[in-house]
Amino acid sequence: HPQDDTTTNEDVIMLSGYPFYVHGVDPRAARSVFEKTRSVLRDTCGDQLVSAHRTGSSAIDGMAGTPVCDVVAEVSPWPLRGENRARLEAAGYICHGSAPHGTEHDEWFFGGDGK
């Protein structure tokens, strides 16, 4: 989780059992988590990885939100090849199927170090 040692109880409230950072997560920690995740994506997806970008509240310095580093990764061709999917899963990322917003070429993976 992208946080630092200066976070206090006053900075975090619990919403439905999940931590919500009132003043945002530590930007350096969020960038570090993203860089590590992008490296894993490069290693596991190989030449299918077109791009990877931070998204969500942790992508905006100071934005209140959850301590999760969301990443959108573009791969081509679609779908992700079986050997690349296997490497991604071996790296700790589990596919949760199609995204809930119903786009045809969109799958959600959760995991890595941020489990």
N, C-alpha and C positions, 0 to 999 in steps of 0.2 A: 504494500500500500504506500502511495506517495505521501509520506508525512515526515516531519522532522522531530527532533528532541525538544523543541520549544512549545509544542502544542500542549495546551492546558485543557482541563475539563470544561472551562467556560467557552472554549473554541468549538466544542463538539456537542451536538444534541443528538439524541437517538430518535429516529423516526421509523416506526414499524420495525424496530429491532436492528436498523441499519444506522451506522454513524453518518452524520451530516455535518460537514465542516462549515461553520458560520463564516469564516474569513477565507475560505478556500484552502486547498492543500499547498504544501511547500512547493513553489514552482521548480526549484532545482531538483527536488526529489521526483516530481512528475516527469520532467525532461529526462532524467536518468532512467526511470522505468520505461519510458517510451523508447529511448535509444537501445536499451537492452532488448525490448520486445521487437523492434524493427530488425535488429541483428538476428534474432531467432527466426523471424519471418524470412529473411534473406537466405539463411542456412537451410530452412525446411522447405520453402516454396520454390527455391531456385529461380530459374529463368521465367517461371510463371508470375512472379511478383512484379507488378508494374509500378505500384506506389503504395506507401503506407503513411497515414497521417493521424495525428491526435485529433480527437473529437470529444464532445461532451464538456462538462463543467471543468474538469481538471486541465483542459487545453487552454483555459482563459485564466491568466494569473489573477488571483484575488477573488475569483468567482466562487460563491458558496456552492457546495455540492458534496457528493460522496467521494471517498478516497479511492477512486477507481480510475485507472488510466485507460480510457476507451480508445481503441485504435480501429480505423477503417483501413482495410487492405484491399487493393484492387489486384485481381489475378486475371491473366489471359493466357491461353484460352480458358473458358469456363466449361465444365467445372474443374475444380482442383484435381489434378491427377492423383491416382490411388497411392503411388509411392510418396508423393509430397504430403498427402493427407496423413499417411502413416507416420511420416517424420514429425509432422505437426503434433499429432497425438502422442508420440513418444516424448516430445518436448513438454508434455503436460497440458496441452490444449485439447479440450473435449468439444466436439461438435454438438450443438443443441438444436440442430435442424434449421429449417427456414426461419427467417426473421419474422416477427409478428406483424410487421407492416405489409406483408404480402407481396413483396417484389419477387419476381421469378428467379433472378440470379443473385441471391443473397442468403448466406448462411451465417449463423452466429457460433463463434467458438469462445469458450470461457476457460481461463486457467493460466498456465504459466506460473511465474512467481507470485502473481497477485491473487491466487486462488482465494 
